[in-house]
Amino acid sequence: MARMQQEKAKVKYSKQGYEELQKELAFRKTEKREEIIKAIAAAKSFGDLSENAEYDAARDAQGQNEARIAELESLIENAEIVDESTIDTSIVNIGSIVTVWDKDEKEEIVYTIVGSNETDPMRNMISELSPIGKKLIGKHEFDEVTIEVPMGELHFEIKKIEHVLHH
C-alpha cells in the first residue's frame, strides 16, 4: 500500500524542465520509433533472424525506447509545475540560480536549484532535496549556511540569488 502512494507522489519541475520531458516524449513517440522500425525492417531483410545481431540490437533499442516512453508518461502524469511567477524572489527556491562563496575553498560556486528529476551535477543543477539544496531553500542573500555532506561540512555565504522565469 505504501508503495502505491509513493508512486503517486507529485514531483516538482520548473516549467522548462517539464517542457523538456514533453519534448523528449514527443521525439521518442515519433522520430525515434520511426528510426527503430526502419532498423528492424532493414535487419529483417538480412535473412535468418536467429543469428542476426542487427535485428537483436534493433529490438533491444525498441524495448528501451518503449520503456523510456512509459517512464516519461508517468513522470509527466505525476509532475507538479512550480509557478515561478509566484515565487518570492528574495529567497532561494526551485528555479533559483544561487551564487555562493565557499569559505573553505575560497571560491565562488553557482548552483541552479531544480526539481529532483532535473538534476545535472555536471552543470551544478542540484535538487531541492539534496543536502545543499535543502539548506539553501528559503535562505536570503548574504545568509551564511553550514551544510553537512558525506565528506564533512561546507561553509557557504550566499552572494546572489537570481531567478530564471520562463513564460
Sequence and secondary structure as in RCSB ss.txt:
>XXXX:A:sequence
MARMQQEKAKVKYSKQGYEELQKELAFRKTEKREEIIKAIAAAKSFGDLSENAEYDAARDAQGQNEARIAELESL
IENAEIVDESTIDTSIVNIGSIVTVWDKDEKEEIVYTIVGSNETDPMRNMISELSPIGKKLIGKHEFDEVTIEVP
MGELHFEIKKIEHVLHH
>XXXX:A:secstr
 HHHHHHH  EEE HHHHHHHHHHHHHIIIIIHHHHHHHHHHHHTTS GGG HHHHHHHHHHHHHHHHHHHHHHH
HHTEEE  GGGS TTB  TTEEEEEEETTTTEEEEEEEE TTS BGGGTEEETTSHHHHHHTT BTT EEEEEET
TEEEEEEEEEEEE    
